[in-house]
Amino acid sequence: MIRVTAVHPDSLAAELGLREGTEHLSVNGRELGDLLDWEFTPADAALLPLIRPPSRERTQFVLQHP
């Protein structure tokens, strides 16, 4: 799991509503243990991150590559 510590106001993360305390649990079904797990995620046609905002409700996003 990766915990967000800050979100730049003009970023995609801010646009998606992510905020400090959000937890990234997995991407494309692969559990995230640390930032390296995210860095080595294959660049598939779509990324499917599973996150848990501070409200504790899990949310799945679909991010498409152009």
PDBQT receptor file of N, H, CA, C and O in Angstrom, charges set to zero:
ATOM      1  N   MET A   1       0.843  -1.168   0.000  1.00  0.00    +0.000 N 
ATOM      2  CA  MET A   1       0.000   0.000   0.000  1.00  0.00    +0.000 C 
ATOM      3  C   MET A   1       0.889   1.231   0.000  1.00  0.00    +0.000 C 
ATOM      4  O   MET A   1       1.901   1.284   0.699  1.00  0.00    +0.000 OA
ATOM      5  N   ILE A   2       0.503   2.206  -0.782  1.00  0.00    +0.000 N 
ATOM      6  H   ILE A   2      -0.319   2.164  -1.350  1.00  0.00    +0.000 HD
ATOM      7  CA  ILE A   2       1.216   3.477  -0.844  1.00  0.00    +0.000 C 
ATOM      8  C   ILE A   2       0.264   4.554  -0.340  1.00  0.00    +0.000 C 
ATOM      9  O   ILE A   2      -0.861   4.662  -0.829  1.00  0.00    +0.000 OA
ATOM     10  N   ARG A   3       0.701   5.355   0.634  1.00  0.00    +0.000 N 
ATOM     11  H   ARG A   3       1.614   5.267   1.032  1.00  0.00    +0.000 HD
ATOM     12  CA  ARG A   3      -0.144   6.419   1.196  1.00  0.00    +0.000 C 
ATOM     13  C   ARG A   3       0.273   7.763   0.614  1.00  0.00    +0.000 C 
ATOM     14  O   ARG A   3       1.457   8.101   0.601  1.00  0.00    +0.000 OA
ATOM     15  N   VAL A   4      -0.703   8.526   0.135  1.00  0.00    +0.000 N 
ATOM     16  H   VAL A   4      -1.664   8.251   0.146  1.00  0.00    +0.000 HD
ATOM     17  CA  VAL A   4      -0.458   9.858  -0.413  1.00  0.00    +0.000 C 
ATOM     18  C   VAL A   4      -0.175  10.821   0.739  1.00  0.00    +0.000 C 
ATOM     19  O   VAL A   4      -0.936  10.892   1.703  1.00  0.00    +0.000 OA
ATOM     20  N   THR A   5       0.926  11.558   0.625  1.00  0.00    +0.000 N 
ATOM     21  H   THR A   5       1.545  11.500  -0.158  1.00  0.00    +0.000 HD
ATOM     22  CA  THR A   5       1.271  12.522   1.662  1.00  0.00    +0.000 C 
ATOM     23  C   THR A   5       1.009  13.953   1.215  1.00  0.00    +0.000 C 
ATOM     24  O   THR A   5       0.916  14.849   2.053  1.00  0.00    +0.000 OA
ATOM     25  N   ALA A   6       0.888  14.188  -0.099  1.00  0.00    +0.000 N 
ATOM     26  H   ALA A   6       0.964  13.460  -0.780  1.00  0.00    +0.000 HD
ATOM     27  CA  ALA A   6       0.607  15.530  -0.616  1.00  0.00    +0.000 C 
ATOM     28  C   ALA A   6       0.087  15.400  -2.041  1.00  0.00    +0.000 C 
ATOM     29  O   ALA A   6       0.436  14.452  -2.745  1.00  0.00    +0.000 OA
ATOM     30  N   VAL A   7      -0.736  16.334  -2.465  1.00  0.00    +0.000 N 
ATOM     31  H   VAL A   7      -1.020  17.104  -1.893  1.00  0.00    +0.000 HD
ATOM     32  CA  VAL A   7      -1.276  16.360  -3.831  1.00  0.00    +0.000 C 
ATOM     33  C   VAL A   7      -1.087  17.758  -4.390  1.00  0.00    +0.000 C 
ATOM     34  O   VAL A   7      -1.536  18.738  -3.795  1.00  0.00    +0.000 OA
ATOM     35  N   HIS A   8      -0.419  17.849  -5.539  1.00  0.00    +0.000 N 
ATOM     36  H   HIS A   8      -0.054  17.053  -6.022  1.00  0.00    +0.000 HD
ATOM     37  CA  HIS A   8      -0.236  19.147  -6.196  1.00  0.00    +0.000 C 
ATOM     38  C   HIS A   8      -1.593  19.608  -6.729  1.00  0.00    +0.000 C 
ATOM     39  O   HIS A   8      -2.304  18.810  -7.341  1.00  0.00    +0.000 OA
ATOM     40  N   PRO A   9      -1.969  20.861  -6.518  1.00  0.00    +0.000 N 
ATOM     41  CA  PRO A   9      -3.297  21.336  -6.902  1.00  0.00    +0.000 C 
ATOM     42  C   PRO A   9      -3.610  21.228  -8.400  1.00  0.00    +0.000 C 
ATOM     43  O   PRO A   9      -4.776  21.084  -8.765  1.00  0.00    +0.000 OA
ATOM     44  N   ASP A  10      -2.598  21.292  -9.273  1.00  0.00    +0.000 N 
ATOM     45  H   ASP A  10      -1.651  21.409  -8.976  1.00  0.00    +0.000 HD
ATOM     46  CA  ASP A  10      -2.834  21.237 -10.715  1.00  0.00    +0.000 C 
ATOM     47  C   ASP A  10      -2.549  19.862 -11.303  1.00  0.00    +0.000 C 
ATOM     48  O   ASP A  10      -2.272  19.758 -12.498  1.00  0.00    +0.000 OA
ATOM     49  N   SER A  11      -2.607  18.817 -10.508  1.00  0.00    +0.000 N 
ATOM     50  H   SER A  11      -2.832  18.902  -9.538  1.00  0.00    +0.000 HD
ATOM     51  CA  SER A  11      -2.254  17.470 -10.971  1.00  0.00    +0.000 C 
ATOM     52  C   SER A  11      -3.493  16.646 -11.317  1.00  0.00    +0.000 C 
ATOM     53  O   SER A  11      -4.619  16.999 -10.965  1.00  0.00    +0.000 OA
ATOM     54  N   LEU A  12      -3.249  15.534 -12.022  1.00  0.00    +0.000 N 
ATOM     55  H   LEU A  12      -2.334  15.247 -12.308  1.00  0.00    +0.000 HD
ATOM     56  CA  LEU A  12      -4.314  14.580 -12.318  1.00  0.00    +0.000 C 
ATOM     57  C   LEU A  12      -4.894  14.025 -11.018  1.00  0.00    +0.000 C 
ATOM     58  O   LEU A  12      -6.101  13.805 -10.918  1.00  0.00    +0.000 OA
ATOM     59  N   ALA A  13      -4.040  13.803 -10.034  1.00  0.00    +0.000 N 
ATOM     60  H   ALA A  13      -3.060  13.982 -10.116  1.00  0.00    +0.000 HD
ATOM     61  CA  ALA A  13      -4.508  13.300  -8.733  1.00  0.00    +0.000 C 
ATOM     62  C   ALA A  13      -5.534  14.246  -8.119  1.00  0.00    +0.000 C 
ATOM     63  O   ALA A  13      -6.566  13.806  -7.612  1.00  0.00    +0.000 OA
ATOM     64  N   ALA A  14      -5.250  15.547  -8.167  1.00  0.00    +0.000 N 
ATOM     65  H   ALA A  14      -4.412  15.904  -8.579  1.00  0.00    +0.000 HD
ATOM     66  CA  ALA A  14      -6.197  16.532  -7.620  1.00  0.00    +0.000 C 
ATOM     67  C   ALA A  14      -7.486  16.531  -8.433  1.00  0.00    +0.000 C 
ATOM     68  O   ALA A  14      -8.580  16.629  -7.876  1.00  0.00    +0.000 OA
ATOM     69  N   GLU A  15      -7.351  16.420  -9.746  1.00  0.00    +0.000 N 
ATOM     70  H   GLU A  15      -6.463  16.341 -10.198  1.00  0.00    +0.000 HD
ATOM     71  CA  GLU A  15      -8.530  16.392 -10.623  1.00  0.00    +0.000 C 
ATOM     72  C   GLU A  15      -9.419  15.185 -10.311  1.00  0.00    +0.000 C 
ATOM     73  O   GLU A  15     -10.643  15.271 -10.413  1.00  0.00    +0.000 OA
ATOM     74  N   LEU A  16      -8.804  14.063  -9.931  1.00  0.00    +0.000 N 
ATOM     75  H   LEU A  16      -7.810  13.993  -9.848  1.00  0.00    +0.000 HD
ATOM     76  CA  LEU A  16      -9.557  12.853  -9.593  1.00  0.00    +0.000 C 
ATOM     77  C   LEU A  16     -10.109  12.887  -8.170  1.00  0.00    +0.000 C 
ATOM     78  O   LEU A  16     -10.880  12.010  -7.780  1.00  0.00    +0.000 OA
ATOM     79  N   GLY A  17      -9.713  13.903  -7.394  1.00  0.00    +0.000 N 
ATOM     80  H   GLY A  17      -9.087  14.615  -7.711  1.00  0.00    +0.000 HD
ATOM     81  CA  GLY A  17     -10.225  14.034  -6.039  1.00  0.00    +0.000 C 
ATOM     82  C   GLY A  17      -9.389  13.344  -4.988  1.00  0.00    +0.000 C 
ATOM     83  O   GLY A  17      -9.830  13.193  -3.848  1.00  0.00    +0.000 OA
ATOM     84  N   LEU A  18      -8.167  12.914  -5.353  1.00  0.00    +0.000 N 
ATOM     85  H   LEU A  18      -7.809  13.037  -6.279  1.00  0.00    +0.000 HD
ATOM     86  CA  LEU A  18      -7.295  12.300  -4.361  1.00  0.00    +0.000 C 
ATOM     87  C   LEU A  18      -6.786  13.369  -3.412  1.00  0.00    +0.000 C 
ATOM     88  O   LEU A  18      -6.628  14.529  -3.794  1.00  0.00    +0.000 OA
ATOM     89  N   ARG A  19      -6.532  12.973  -2.175  1.00  0.00    +0.000 N 
ATOM     90  H   ARG A  19      -6.661  12.031  -1.865  1.00  0.00    +0.000 HD
ATOM     91  CA  ARG A  19      -6.044  13.934  -1.187  1.00  0.00    +0.000 C 
ATOM     92  C   ARG A  19      -5.127  13.222  -0.201  1.00  0.00    +0.000 C 
ATOM     93  O   ARG A  19      -5.005  11.997  -0.213  1.00  0.00    +0.000 OA
ATOM     94  N   GLU A  20      -4.494  14.008   0.643  1.00  0.00    +0.000 N 
ATOM     95  H   GLU A  20      -4.594  15.003   0.652  1.00  0.00    +0.000 HD
ATOM     96  CA  GLU A  20      -3.590  13.456   1.641  1.00  0.00    +0.000 C 
ATOM     97  C   GLU A  20      -4.313  12.370   2.441  1.00  0.00    +0.000 C 
ATOM     98  O   GLU A  20      -5.457  12.545   2.861  1.00  0.00    +0.000 OA
ATOM     99  N   GLY A  21      -3.630  11.265   2.639  1.00  0.00    +0.000 N 
ATOM    100  H   GLY A  21      -2.701  11.123   2.298  1.00  0.00    +0.000 HD
ATOM    101  CA  GLY A  21      -4.217  10.147   3.386  1.00  0.00    +0.000 C 
ATOM    102  C   GLY A  21      -4.813   9.075   2.501  1.00  0.00    +0.000 C 
ATOM    103  O   GLY A  21      -5.123   7.987   2.986  1.00  0.00    +0.000 OA
ATOM    104  N   THR A  22      -4.986   9.348   1.207  1.00  0.00    +0.000 N 
ATOM    105  H   THR A  22      -4.734  10.232   0.813  1.00  0.00    +0.000 HD
ATOM    106  CA  THR A  22      -5.492   8.337   0.283  1.00  0.00    +0.000 C 
ATOM    107  C   THR A  22      -4.478   7.200   0.198  1.00  0.00    +0.000 C 
ATOM    108  O   THR A  22      -3.273   7.446   0.160  1.00  0.00    +0.000 OA
ATOM    109  N   GLU A  23      -4.956   5.965   0.169  1.00  0.00    +0.000 N 
ATOM    110  H   GLU A  23      -5.935   5.766   0.200  1.00  0.00    +0.000 HD
ATOM    111  CA  GLU A  23      -4.085   4.791   0.078  1.00  0.00    +0.000 C 
ATOM    112  C   GLU A  23      -4.265   4.123  -1.276  1.00  0.00    +0.000 C 
ATOM    113  O   GLU A  23      -5.388   3.807  -1.668  1.00  0.00    +0.000 OA
ATOM    114  N   HIS A  24      -3.159   3.904  -1.998  1.00  0.00    +0.000 N 
ATOM    115  H   HIS A  24      -2.247   4.161  -1.679  1.00  0.00    +0.000 HD
ATOM    116  CA  HIS A  24      -3.169   3.127  -3.239  1.00  0.00    +0.000 C 
ATOM    117  C   HIS A  24      -2.956   1.678  -2.843  1.00  0.00    +0.000 C 
ATOM    118  O   HIS A  24      -1.901   1.329  -2.312  1.00  0.00    +0.000 OA
ATOM    119  N   LEU A  25      -3.944   0.829  -3.095  1.00  0.00    +0.000 N 
ATOM    120  H   LEU A  25      -4.801   1.113  -3.527  1.00  0.00    +0.000 HD
ATOM    121  CA  LEU A  25      -3.889  -0.564  -2.659  1.00  0.00    +0.000 C 
ATOM    122  C   LEU A  25      -3.315  -1.491  -3.723  1.00  0.00    +0.000 C 
ATOM    123  O   LEU A  25      -2.509  -2.372  -3.423  1.00  0.00    +0.000 OA
ATOM    124  N   SER A  26      -3.741  -1.284  -4.981  1.00  0.00    +0.000 N 
ATOM    125  H   SER A  26      -4.396  -0.569  -5.225  1.00  0.00    +0.000 HD
ATOM    126  CA  SER A  26      -3.274  -2.148  -6.070  1.00  0.00    +0.000 C 
ATOM    127  C   SER A  26      -3.433  -1.421  -7.393  1.00  0.00    +0.000 C 
ATOM    128  O   SER A  26      -4.124  -0.407  -7.485  1.00  0.00    +0.000 OA
ATOM    129  N   VAL A  27      -2.782  -1.957  -8.415  1.00  0.00    +0.000 N 
ATOM    130  H   VAL A  27      -2.221  -2.781  -8.341  1.00  0.00    +0.000 HD
ATOM    131  CA  VAL A  27      -2.955  -1.459  -9.776  1.00  0.00    +0.000 C 
ATOM    132  C   VAL A  27      -2.972  -2.671 -10.700  1.00  0.00    +0.000 C 
ATOM    133  O   VAL A  27      -2.100  -3.537 -10.629  1.00  0.00    +0.000 OA
ATOM    134  N   ASN A  28      -3.978  -2.716 -11.567  1.00  0.00    +0.000 N 
ATOM    135  H   ASN A  28      -4.686  -2.013 -11.625  1.00  0.00    +0.000 HD
ATOM    136  CA  ASN A  28      -4.182  -3.848 -12.486  1.00  0.00    +0.000 C 
ATOM    137  C   ASN A  28      -4.195  -5.182 -11.737  1.00  0.00    +0.000 C 
ATOM    138  O   ASN A  28      -3.706  -6.193 -12.241  1.00  0.00    +0.000 OA
ATOM    139  N   GLY A  29      -4.762  -5.171 -10.530  1.00  0.00    +0.000 N 
ATOM    140  H   GLY A  29      -5.159  -4.350 -10.121  1.00  0.00    +0.000 HD
ATOM    141  CA  GLY A  29      -4.880  -6.385  -9.738  1.00  0.00    +0.000 C 
ATOM    142  C   GLY A  29      -3.628  -6.780  -8.977  1.00  0.00    +0.000 C 
ATOM    143  O   GLY A  29      -3.639  -7.780  -8.258  1.00  0.00    +0.000 OA
ATOM    144  N   ARG A  30      -2.544  -6.019  -9.117  1.00  0.00    +0.000 N 
ATOM    145  H   ARG A  30      -2.535  -5.208  -9.701  1.00  0.00    +0.000 HD
ATOM    146  CA  ARG A  30      -1.289  -6.314  -8.413  1.00  0.00    +0.000 C 
ATOM    147  C   ARG A  30      -1.186  -5.432  -7.176  1.00  0.00    +0.000 C 
ATOM    148  O   ARG A  30      -1.268  -4.207  -7.260  1.00  0.00    +0.000 OA
ATOM    149  N   GLU A  31      -1.006  -6.075  -6.032  1.00  0.00    +0.000 N 
ATOM    150  H   GLU A  31      -0.939  -7.071  -5.965  1.00  0.00    +0.000 HD
ATOM    151  CA  GLU A  31      -0.889  -5.343  -4.767  1.00  0.00    +0.000 C 
ATOM    152  C   GLU A  31       0.346  -4.441  -4.785  1.00  0.00    +0.000 C 
ATOM    153  O   GLU A  31       1.388  -4.814  -5.325  1.00  0.00    +0.000 OA
ATOM    154  N   LEU A  32       0.224  -3.261  -4.196  1.00  0.00    +0.000 N 
ATOM    155  H   LEU A  32      -0.622  -2.958  -3.757  1.00  0.00    +0.000 HD
ATOM    156  CA  LEU A  32       1.336  -2.325  -4.106  1.00  0.00    +0.000 C 
ATOM    157  C   LEU A  32       1.922  -2.372  -2.700  1.00  0.00    +0.000 C 
ATOM    158  O   LEU A  32       1.242  -2.062  -1.722  1.00  0.00    +0.000 OA
ATOM    159  N   GLY A  33       3.192  -2.763  -2.609  1.00  0.00    +0.000 N 
ATOM    160  H   GLY A  33       3.744  -3.015  -3.403  1.00  0.00    +0.000 HD
ATOM    161  CA  GLY A  33       3.859  -2.789  -1.320  1.00  0.00    +0.000 C 
ATOM    162  C   GLY A  33       4.624  -1.507  -1.058  1.00  0.00    +0.000 C 
ATOM    163  O   GLY A  33       4.749  -1.063   0.083  1.00  0.00    +0.000 OA
ATOM    164  N   ASP A  34       5.138  -0.913  -2.140  1.00  0.00    +0.000 N 
ATOM    165  H   ASP A  34       5.037  -1.274  -3.067  1.00  0.00    +0.000 HD
ATOM    166  CA  ASP A  34       5.895   0.324  -2.029  1.00  0.00    +0.000 C 
ATOM    167  C   ASP A  34       5.911   1.025  -3.382  1.00  0.00    +0.000 C 
ATOM    168  O   ASP A  34       5.324   0.536  -4.347  1.00  0.00    +0.000 OA
ATOM    169  N   LEU A  35       6.580   2.164  -3.450  1.00  0.00    +0.000 N 
ATOM    170  H   LEU A  35       7.057   2.561  -2.666  1.00  0.00    +0.000 HD
ATOM    171  CA  LEU A  35       6.605   2.968  -4.668  1.00  0.00    +0.000 C 
ATOM    172  C   LEU A  35       7.245   2.226  -5.834  1.00  0.00    +0.000 C 
ATOM    173  O   LEU A  35       6.858   2.458  -6.979  1.00  0.00    +0.000 OA
ATOM    174  N   LEU A  36       8.202   1.349  -5.587  1.00  0.00    +0.000 N 
ATOM    175  H   LEU A  36       8.516   1.161  -4.656  1.00  0.00    +0.000 HD
ATOM    176  CA  LEU A  36       8.818   0.585  -6.675  1.00  0.00    +0.000 C 
ATOM    177  C   LEU A  36       7.800  -0.299  -7.384  1.00  0.00    +0.000 C 
ATOM    178  O   LEU A  36       7.882  -0.477  -8.599  1.00  0.00    +0.000 OA
ATOM    179  N   ASP A  37       6.840  -0.855  -6.645  1.00  0.00    +0.000 N 
ATOM    180  H   ASP A  37       6.773  -0.710  -5.657  1.00  0.00    +0.000 HD
ATOM    181  CA  ASP A  37       5.797  -1.660  -7.275  1.00  0.00    +0.000 C 
ATOM    182  C   ASP A  37       5.020  -0.827  -8.292  1.00  0.00    +0.000 C 
ATOM    183  O   ASP A  37       4.657  -1.325  -9.357  1.00  0.00    +0.000 OA
ATOM    184  N   TRP A  38       4.765   0.442  -7.964  1.00  0.00    +0.000 N 
ATOM    185  H   TRP A  38       5.060   0.846  -7.098  1.00  0.00    +0.000 HD
ATOM    186  CA  TRP A  38       4.065   1.343  -8.898  1.00  0.00    +0.000 C 
ATOM    187  C   TRP A  38       4.968   1.650 -10.088  1.00  0.00    +0.000 C 
ATOM    188  O   TRP A  38       4.510   1.624 -11.230  1.00  0.00    +0.000 OA
ATOM    189  N   GLU A  39       6.239   1.938  -9.840  1.00  0.00    +0.000 N 
ATOM    190  H   GLU A  39       6.612   1.959  -8.913  1.00  0.00    +0.000 HD
ATOM    191  CA  GLU A  39       7.179   2.302 -10.907  1.00  0.00    +0.000 C 
ATOM    192  C   GLU A  39       7.349   1.173 -11.921  1.00  0.00    +0.000 C 
ATOM    193  O   GLU A  39       7.560   1.438 -13.105  1.00  0.00    +0.000 OA
ATOM    194  N   PHE A  40       7.260  -0.083 -11.477  1.00  0.00    +0.000 N 
ATOM    195  H   PHE A  40       7.089  -0.298 -10.516  1.00  0.00    +0.000 HD
ATOM    196  CA  PHE A  40       7.463  -1.214 -12.364  1.00  0.00    +0.000 C 
ATOM    197  C   PHE A  40       6.158  -1.826 -12.868  1.00  0.00    +0.000 C 
ATOM    198  O   PHE A  40       6.146  -2.961 -13.345  1.00  0.00    +0.000 OA
ATOM    199  N   THR A  41       5.065  -1.079 -12.762  1.00  0.00    +0.000 N 
ATOM    200  H   THR A  41       5.075  -0.157 -12.374  1.00  0.00    +0.000 HD
ATOM    201  CA  THR A  41       3.797  -1.532 -13.322  1.00  0.00    +0.000 C 
ATOM    202  C   THR A  41       3.881  -1.436 -14.834  1.00  0.00    +0.000 C 
ATOM    203  O   THR A  41       4.230  -0.378 -15.358  1.00  0.00    +0.000 OA
ATOM    204  N   PRO A  42       3.571  -2.516 -15.559  1.00  0.00    +0.000 N 
ATOM    205  CA  PRO A  42       3.631  -2.452 -17.028  1.00  0.00    +0.000 C 
ATOM    206  C   PRO A  42       2.722  -1.353 -17.569  1.00  0.00    +0.000 C 
ATOM    207  O   PRO A  42       1.636  -1.114 -17.041  1.00  0.00    +0.000 OA
ATOM    208  N   ALA A  43       3.173  -0.698 -18.612  1.00  0.00    +0.000 N 
ATOM    209  H   ALA A  43       4.055  -0.892 -19.041  1.00  0.00    +0.000 HD
ATOM    210  CA  ALA A  43       2.396   0.385 -19.233  1.00  0.00    +0.000 C 
ATOM    211  C   ALA A  43       1.363  -0.230 -20.175  1.00  0.00    +0.000 C 
ATOM    212  O   ALA A  43       1.505  -0.165 -21.396  1.00  0.00    +0.000 OA
ATOM    213  N   ASP A  44       0.333  -0.823 -19.597  1.00  0.00    +0.000 N 
ATOM    214  H   ASP A  44       0.218  -0.876 -18.605  1.00  0.00    +0.000 HD
ATOM    215  CA  ASP A  44      -0.754  -1.409 -20.383  1.00  0.00    +0.000 C 
ATOM    216  C   ASP A  44      -1.589  -0.304 -21.014  1.00  0.00    +0.000 C 
ATOM    217  O   ASP A  44      -1.358   0.879 -20.763  1.00  0.00    +0.000 OA
ATOM    218  N   ALA A  45      -2.554  -0.693 -21.830  1.00  0.00    +0.000 N 
ATOM    219  H   ALA A  45      -2.741  -1.653 -22.034  1.00  0.00    +0.000 HD
ATOM    220  CA  ALA A  45      -3.445   0.280 -22.459  1.00  0.00    +0.000 C 
ATOM    221  C   ALA A  45      -4.257   1.039 -21.405  1.00  0.00    +0.000 C 
ATOM    222  O   ALA A  45      -4.622   2.197 -21.610  1.00  0.00    +0.000 OA
ATOM    223  N   ALA A  46      -4.534   0.383 -20.285  1.00  0.00    +0.000 N 
ATOM    224  H   ALA A  46      -4.237  -0.557 -20.119  1.00  0.00    +0.000 HD
ATOM    225  CA  ALA A  46      -5.297   1.043 -19.220  1.00  0.00    +0.000 C 
ATOM    226  C   ALA A  46      -4.678   0.672 -17.877  1.00  0.00    +0.000 C 
ATOM    227  O   ALA A  46      -4.182  -0.439 -17.693  1.00  0.00    +0.000 OA
ATOM    228  N   LEU A  47      -4.714   1.614 -16.952  1.00  0.00    +0.000 N 
ATOM    229  H   LEU A  47      -5.117   2.517 -17.102  1.00  0.00    +0.000 HD
ATOM    230  CA  LEU A  47      -4.290   1.352 -15.582  1.00  0.00    +0.000 C 
ATOM    231  C   LEU A  47      -5.542   1.298 -14.723  1.00  0.00    +0.000 C 
ATOM    232  O   LEU A  47      -6.418   2.156 -14.840  1.00  0.00    +0.000 OA
ATOM    233  N   LEU A  48      -5.628   0.301 -13.868  1.00  0.00    +0.000 N 
ATOM    234  H   LEU A  48      -4.916  -0.396 -13.773  1.00  0.00    +0.000 HD
ATOM    235  CA  LEU A  48      -6.793   0.139 -13.003  1.00  0.00    +0.000 C 
ATOM    236  C   LEU A  48      -6.356   0.214 -11.543  1.00  0.00    +0.000 C 
ATOM    237  O   LEU A  48      -6.239  -0.815 -10.879  1.00  0.00    +0.000 OA
ATOM    238  N   PRO A  49      -6.113   1.425 -11.039  1.00  0.00    +0.000 N 
ATOM    239  CA  PRO A  49      -5.707   1.541  -9.633  1.00  0.00    +0.000 C 
ATOM    240  C   PRO A  49      -6.899   1.397  -8.688  1.00  0.00    +0.000 C 
ATOM    241  O   PRO A  49      -7.975   1.940  -8.936  1.00  0.00    +0.000 OA
ATOM    242  N   LEU A  50      -6.688   0.661  -7.610  1.00  0.00    +0.000 N 
ATOM    243  H   LEU A  50      -5.813   0.220  -7.408  1.00  0.00    +0.000 HD
ATOM    244  CA  LEU A  50      -7.679   0.539  -6.551  1.00  0.00    +0.000 C 
ATOM    245  C   LEU A  50      -7.177   1.379  -5.395  1.00  0.00    +0.000 C 
ATOM    246  O   LEU A  50      -6.076   1.156  -4.893  1.00  0.00    +0.000 OA
ATOM    247  N   ILE A  51      -7.976   2.342  -4.972  1.00  0.00    +0.000 N 
ATOM    248  H   ILE A  51      -8.871   2.523  -5.380  1.00  0.00    +0.000 HD
ATOM    249  CA  ILE A  51      -7.556   3.253  -3.897  1.00  0.00    +0.000 C 
ATOM    250  C   ILE A  51      -8.569   3.237  -2.766  1.00  0.00    +0.000 C 
ATOM    251  O   ILE A  51      -9.722   2.841  -2.940  1.00  0.00    +0.000 OA
ATOM    252  N   ARG A  52      -8.106   3.680  -1.595  1.00  0.00    +0.000 N 
ATOM    253  H   ARG A  52      -7.170   4.002  -1.454  1.00  0.00    +0.000 HD
ATOM    254  CA  ARG A  52      -8.994   3.835  -0.444  1.00  0.00    +0.000 C 
ATOM    255  C   ARG A  52      -8.762   5.247   0.091  1.00  0.00    +0.000 C 
ATOM    256  O   ARG A  52      -7.727   5.521   0.698  1.00  0.00    +0.000 OA
ATOM    257  N   PRO A  53      -9.738   6.155  -0.137  1.00  0.00    +0.000 N 
ATOM    258  CA  PRO A  53      -9.605   7.514   0.391  1.00  0.00    +0.000 C 
ATOM    259  C   PRO A  53      -9.699   7.510   1.913  1.00  0.00    +0.000 C 
ATOM    260  O   PRO A  53     -10.079   6.502   2.509  1.00  0.00    +0.000 OA
ATOM    261  N   PRO A  54      -9.360   8.620   2.538  1.00  0.00    +0.000 N 
ATOM    262  CA  PRO A  54      -9.469   8.690   4.002  1.00  0.00    +0.000 C 
ATOM    263  C   PRO A  54     -10.866   8.329   4.520  1.00  0.00    +0.000 C 
ATOM    264  O   PRO A  54     -11.012   7.961   5.685  1.00  0.00    +0.000 OA
ATOM    265  N   SER A  55     -11.892   8.430   3.670  1.00  0.00    +0.000 N 
ATOM    266  H   SER A  55     -11.774   8.729   2.723  1.00  0.00    +0.000 HD
ATOM    267  CA  SER A  55     -13.253   8.049   4.083  1.00  0.00    +0.000 C 
ATOM    268  C   SER A  55     -13.395   6.541   4.241  1.00  0.00    +0.000 C 
ATOM    269  O   SER A  55     -14.403   6.054   4.753  1.00  0.00    +0.000 OA
ATOM    270  N   ARG A  56     -12.356   5.789   3.787  1.00  0.00    +0.000 N 
ATOM    271  H   ARG A  56     -11.537   6.185   3.371  1.00  0.00    +0.000 HD
ATOM    272  CA  ARG A  56     -12.265   4.333   3.917  1.00  0.00    +0.000 C 
ATOM    273  C   ARG A  56     -13.105   3.563   2.913  1.00  0.00    +0.000 C 
ATOM    274  O   ARG A  56     -13.172   2.338   3.014  1.00  0.00    +0.000 OA
ATOM    275  N   GLU A  57     -13.747   4.207   1.952  1.00  0.00    +0.000 N 
ATOM    276  H   GLU A  57     -13.693   5.202   1.870  1.00  0.00    +0.000 HD
ATOM    277  CA  GLU A  57     -14.507   3.500   0.916  1.00  0.00    +0.000 C 
ATOM    278  C   GLU A  57     -13.586   3.258  -0.272  1.00  0.00    +0.000 C 
ATOM    279  O   GLU A  57     -12.993   4.201  -0.796  1.00  0.00    +0.000 OA
ATOM    280  N   ARG A  58     -13.460   2.009  -0.702  1.00  0.00    +0.000 N 
ATOM    281  H   ARG A  58     -13.942   1.243  -0.277  1.00  0.00    +0.000 HD
ATOM    282  CA  ARG A  58     -12.576   1.686  -1.828  1.00  0.00    +0.000 C 
ATOM    283  C   ARG A  58     -13.170   2.214  -3.128  1.00  0.00    +0.000 C 
ATOM    284  O   ARG A  58     -14.386   2.216  -3.320  1.00  0.00    +0.000 OA
ATOM    285  N   THR A  59     -12.283   2.661  -4.017  1.00  0.00    +0.000 N 
ATOM    286  H   THR A  59     -11.295   2.659  -3.860  1.00  0.00    +0.000 HD
ATOM    287  CA  THR A  59     -12.685   3.229  -5.296  1.00  0.00    +0.000 C 
ATOM    288  C   THR A  59     -11.761   2.703  -6.377  1.00  0.00    +0.000 C 
ATOM    289  O   THR A  59     -10.551   2.614  -6.166  1.00  0.00    +0.000 OA
ATOM    290  N   GLN A  60     -12.307   2.356  -7.525  1.00  0.00    +0.000 N 
ATOM    291  H   GLN A  60     -13.289   2.428  -7.697  1.00  0.00    +0.000 HD
ATOM    292  CA  GLN A  60     -11.494   1.918  -8.668  1.00  0.00    +0.000 C 
ATOM    293  C   GLN A  60     -11.575   2.967  -9.750  1.00  0.00    +0.000 C 
ATOM    294  O   GLN A  60     -12.662   3.428 -10.098  1.00  0.00    +0.000 OA
ATOM    295  N   PHE A  61     -10.416   3.351 -10.289  1.00  0.00    +0.000 N 
ATOM    296  H   PHE A  61      -9.533   2.977 -10.006  1.00  0.00    +0.000 HD
ATOM    297  CA  PHE A  61     -10.337   4.284 -11.405  1.00  0.00    +0.000 C 
ATOM    298  C   PHE A  61      -9.883   3.526 -12.630  1.00  0.00    +0.000 C 
ATOM    299  O   PHE A  61      -9.173   2.527 -12.509  1.00  0.00    +0.000 OA
ATOM    300  N   VAL A  62     -10.283   3.983 -13.824  1.00  0.00    +0.000 N 
ATOM    301  H   VAL A  62     -10.860   4.794 -13.922  1.00  0.00    +0.000 HD
ATOM    302  CA  VAL A  62      -9.757   3.472 -15.073  1.00  0.00    +0.000 C 
ATOM    303  C   VAL A  62      -9.047   4.637 -15.747  1.00  0.00    +0.000 C 
ATOM    304  O   VAL A  62      -9.676   5.628 -16.118  1.00  0.00    +0.000 OA
ATOM    305  N   LEU A  63      -7.725   4.512 -15.903  1.00  0.00    +0.000 N 
ATOM    306  H   LEU A  63      -7.214   3.707 -15.602  1.00  0.00    +0.000 HD
ATOM    307  CA  LEU A  63      -6.933   5.563 -16.527  1.00  0.00    +0.000 C 
ATOM    308  C   LEU A  63      -6.462   5.054 -17.878  1.00  0.00    +0.000 C 
ATOM    309  O   LEU A  63      -5.689   4.098 -17.933  1.00  0.00    +0.000 OA
ATOM    310  N   GLN A  64      -6.901   5.659 -18.961  1.00  0.00    +0.000 N 
ATOM    311  H   GLN A  64      -7.529   6.436 -18.917  1.00  0.00    +0.000 HD
ATOM    312  CA  GLN A  64      -6.546   5.253 -20.321  1.00  0.00    +0.000 C 
ATOM    313  C   GLN A  64      -5.338   6.023 -20.814  1.00  0.00    +0.000 C 
ATOM    314  O   GLN A  64      -5.242   7.233 -20.611  1.00  0.00    +0.000 OA
ATOM    315  N   HIS A  65      -4.419   5.328 -21.459  1.00  0.00    +0.000 N 
ATOM    316  H   HIS A  65      -4.497   4.345 -21.624  1.00  0.00    +0.000 HD
ATOM    317  CA  HIS A  65      -3.310   5.992 -22.127  1.00  0.00    +0.000 C 
ATOM    318  C   HIS A  65      -3.821   6.587 -23.434  1.00  0.00    +0.000 C 
ATOM    319  O   HIS A  65      -4.681   5.991 -24.083  1.00  0.00    +0.000 OA
ATOM    320  N   PRO A  66      -3.316   7.742 -23.831  1.00  0.00    +0.000 N 
ATOM    321  CA  PRO A  66      -3.777   8.338 -25.102  1.00  0.00    +0.000 C 
ATOM    322  C   PRO A  66      -3.390   7.494 -26.292  1.00  0.00    +0.000 C 
ATOM    323  O   PRO A  66      -3.700   7.851 -27.429  1.00  0.00    +0.000 OA
TER     324      PRO A  66
